[in-house]
């Protein structure tokens, strides 16, 4: 779903700079077939790849799954068998790579609002830069005296309680919204989020998650008629 905008020299350099956070220059030289001195000149902005070269760099990055490898190099599961997602959400270079992935997922379609849980908000912010869209955090606790919010709730079986959700009332009529998350399992909050989006007169365009640990969430999307979805990395816990 990549479009012309995502094949520019600027994008290729942005990806190389982010991958440098996970690979040495020598590793990138070996994988991309480009001398490390040239890669360094691109990253340091001392020179810019031509359009044809930029396209080849991006195609090579994708065909070798270098972004997925970068994720695996930063992925940790603690002794309680929980993914340490904070390592992903606090790594700017990794978030940059996910911004590219989300932008490729959306492609040429118009999405102008990004909603995410608070713990995934860094992902929403980087996606807002790539998509030129508004990023809004879906919060469970707010000061209602400071701002107006759209509100809904859902029953969480995982937590054994009713959870209130609040999103700043900045979603407009006919906006197209994407929900982004770090990790997705069963999307218990999905119907509450859809209520908020629908109440604003907008539409939930689709769902993106960095990591999927179950297929329950996709069954829920099927039931609700939401076709657009992507899990960048799937793992069984």
TAWO-V532400 format. One record per residue. N is the residue number from 1. RES is the residue in three letters. PHI is phi in radians with two decimals (none if undefined). OMEGA is omega in whole degrees, 0 to 359 (999 if undefined). BURIAL is 1 if it has 16 or more other C-alpha atoms within 10 Angstrom, else 0. Layout:
# TAWO-V532400
N|RES|PHI|OMEGA|BURIAL  N|RES|PHI|OMEGA|BURIAL
This chain:
# TAWO-V532400
1|UNK|none|181|0  2|UNK|-1.13|177|0  3|UNK|-1.95|183|0  4|UNK|-1.00|180|0  5|UNK|-1.05|183|0  6|UNK|-1.60|177|1  7|UNK|-2.04|185|1  8|UNK|-1.36|175|1  9|UNK|-0.96|180|1  10|UNK|-1.06|181|1  11|UNK|-1.17|180|1  12|UNK|-1.09|178|1  13|UNK|-1.19|178|1  14|UNK|-1.09|178|1  15|UNK|-1.20|179|1  16|UNK|-1.04|180|1  17|UNK|-1.09|179|1  18|UNK|-1.24|180|1  19|UNK|-1.13|178|1  20|UNK|-1.09|176|1  21|UNK|-1.31|183|0  22|UNK|-2.19|181|1  23|UNK|-2.22|173|1  24|UNK|-1.32|177|0  25|UNK|-1.07|179|1  26|UNK|-1.14|177|0  27|UNK|-1.12|179|0  28|UNK|-1.14|176|1  29|UNK|-1.03|181|1  30|UNK|-1.13|184|0  31|UNK|-1.37|186|0  32|UNK|-1.70|181|1  33|UNK|1.24|179|0  34|UNK|-2.12|179|0  35|UNK|-0.92|184|0  36|UNK|-1.08|178|1  37|UNK|-1.11|179|0  38|UNK|-1.22|178|1  39|UNK|-1.05|179|1  40|UNK|-1.08|179|1  41|UNK|-1.15|176|0  42|UNK|-1.14|184|1  43|UNK|-1.11|181|1  44|UNK|-1.46|177|0  45|UNK|1.11|175|0  46|UNK|-1.44|173|0  47|UNK|-2.67|183|0  48|UNK|-2.22|179|1  49|UNK|-1.16|173|1  50|UNK|-1.19|184|0  51|UNK|-1.02|180|0  52|UNK|-1.12|178|0  53|UNK|-1.14|180|0  54|UNK|-1.05|179|1  55|UNK|-1.09|179|1  56|UNK|-1.14|178|0  57|UNK|-1.07|182|1  58|UNK|-1.15|178|1  59|UNK|-1.08|179|0  60|UNK|-1.19|178|0  61|UNK|-1.02|181|1  62|UNK|-1.27|183|0  63|UNK|-1.15|179|0  64|UNK|-1.58|179|0  65|UNK|0.95|183|0  66|UNK|-1.20|178|1  67|UNK|-1.20|177|1  68|UNK|-1.13|178|1  69|UNK|-1.13|177|0  70|UNK|-1.07|177|1  71|UNK|-1.06|182|1  72|UNK|-1.05|179|0  73|UNK|-1.23|181|0  74|UNK|-1.88|186|0  75|UNK|-1.56|178|0  76|UNK|-2.33|174|1  77|UNK|-2.04|185|0  78|UNK|-1.40|185|0  79|UNK|-1.19|176|0  80|UNK|-1.62|179|0  81|UNK|1.19|175|0  82|UNK|-1.84|177|0  83|UNK|-1.25|179|1  84|UNK|-1.44|186|0  85|UNK|-1.16|179|1  86|UNK|-1.06|178|0  87|UNK|-1.13|179|0  88|UNK|-1.38|185|1  89|UNK|-1.30|179|1  90|UNK|-1.84|181|0  91|UNK|-1.79|186|0  92|UNK|-1.07|181|1  93|UNK|-1.15|176|1  94|UNK|-1.19|179|1  95|UNK|-1.06|177|1  96|UNK|-1.03|178|1  97|UNK|-1.09|178|1  98|UNK|-1.19|176|1  99|UNK|-1.04|177|1  100|UNK|-1.13|181|1  101|UNK|-1.08|180|1  102|UNK|-1.11|179|1  103|UNK|-1.10|177|1  104|UNK|-1.16|179|1  105|UNK|-1.08|180|1  106|UNK|-1.23|179|1  107|UNK|1.11|183|1  108|UNK|-1.53|181|0  109|UNK|-1.31|182|0  110|UNK|-1.60|172|0  111|UNK|-2.28|186|1  112|UNK|-2.06|175|1  113|UNK|-2.40|177|1  114|UNK|-2.06|179|1  115|UNK|-2.05|178|1  116|UNK|-2.62|170|1  117|UNK|-1.10|182|1  118|UNK|-0.99|184|0  119|UNK|-1.20|179|1  120|UNK|-1.84|187|1  121|UNK|-1.08|174|1  122|UNK|-0.98|177|1  123|UNK|-1.15|179|1  124|UNK|-1.12|181|1  125|UNK|-1.14|180|1  126|UNK|-1.19|178|1  127|UNK|-1.14|179|1  128|UNK|-1.12|178|1  129|UNK|-1.22|181|0  130|UNK|-1.21|184|1  131|UNK|-1.65|186|1  132|UNK|0.98|183|0  133|UNK|-2.17|179|1  134|UNK|-1.42|179|1  135|UNK|-1.88|180|1  136|UNK|-2.24|180|1  137|UNK|-1.61|177|1  138|UNK|-1.65|191|1  139|UNK|-1.88|178|1  140|UNK|-1.80|180|0  141|UNK|-2.42|182|0  142|UNK|-2.50|172|0  143|UNK|-1.71|186|0  144|UNK|-1.16|181|0  145|UNK|-1.42|186|0  146|UNK|-1.67|185|0  147|UNK|-2.72|176|0  148|UNK|-1.54|185|0  149|UNK|-2.33|166|1  150|UNK|-1.57|191|1  151|UNK|-2.39|173|1  152|UNK|-2.71|181|1  153|UNK|-2.63|177|1  154|UNK|-2.64|177|1  155|UNK|-1.61|179|0  156|UNK|-1.71|176|0  157|UNK|-1.26|178|0  158|UNK|-1.08|184|0  159|UNK|-1.76|179|0  160|UNK|1.16|182|0  161|UNK|-2.79|173|0  162|UNK|-1.54|183|0  163|UNK|-1.97|176|1  164|UNK|-1.55|178|1  165|UNK|-2.12|179|1  166|UNK|-2.31|175|1  167|UNK|-2.22|178|1  168|UNK|-0.90|186|0  169|UNK|-1.36|179|0  170|UNK|-2.04|174|0  171|UNK|-1.58|184|1  172|UNK|-1.77|177|0  173|UNK|-1.04|179|0  174|UNK|1.27|173|0  175|UNK|-1.11|175|1  176|UNK|-1.93|192|1  177|UNK|-1.98|172|1  178|UNK|-2.05|176|1  179|UNK|-1.67|178|1  180|UNK|-2.10|183|1  181|UNK|-2.50|174|1  182|UNK|-1.34|182|1  183|UNK|-2.29|179|1  184|UNK|-2.26|178|1  185|UNK|-2.17|183|0  186|UNK|-2.11|178|1  187|UNK|0.88|179|1  188|UNK|-1.00|185|1  189|UNK|-1.48|190|1  190|UNK|-1.02|183|1  191|UNK|-1.13|177|1  192|UNK|-1.14|179|1  193|UNK|-1.15|178|1  194|UNK|-1.11|176|1  195|UNK|-1.04|180|1  196|UNK|-1.10|181|1  197|UNK|-1.12|181|1  198|UNK|-1.15|179|1  199|UNK|-1.07|179|1  200|UNK|-1.44|181|1  201|UNK|1.42|181|0  202|UNK|-1.81|181|1  203|UNK|-2.34|174|1  204|UNK|-1.40|184|1  205|UNK|-1.28|182|1  206|UNK|-3.14|184|1  207|UNK|-2.33|175|1  208|UNK|-2.21|174|1  209|UNK|-2.34|177|1  210|UNK|-1.17|183|1  211|UNK|-2.26|173|1  212|UNK|-1.95|179|1  213|UNK|-2.02|180|1  214|UNK|-2.90|174|0  215|UNK|-1.80|180|0  216|UNK|-1.04|184|0  217|UNK|-1.14|180|1  218|UNK|-1.25|175|1  219|UNK|-1.10|179|0  220|UNK|-1.16|178|1  221|UNK|-1.08|178|1  222|UNK|-1.06|181|0  223|UNK|-1.09|183|0  224|UNK|-1.66|176|0  225|UNK|1.31|178|0  226|UNK|-1.78|186|0  227|UNK|-1.52|185|0  228|UNK|-1.44|176|1  229|UNK|-2.71|177|1  230|UNK|-2.67|168|1  231|UNK|-1.99|185|1  232|UNK|-1.16|184|1  233|UNK|-2.40|181|0  234|UNK|-1.94|179|0  235|UNK|-2.50|177|0  236|UNK|-1.82|182|0  237|UNK|-1.55|999|0
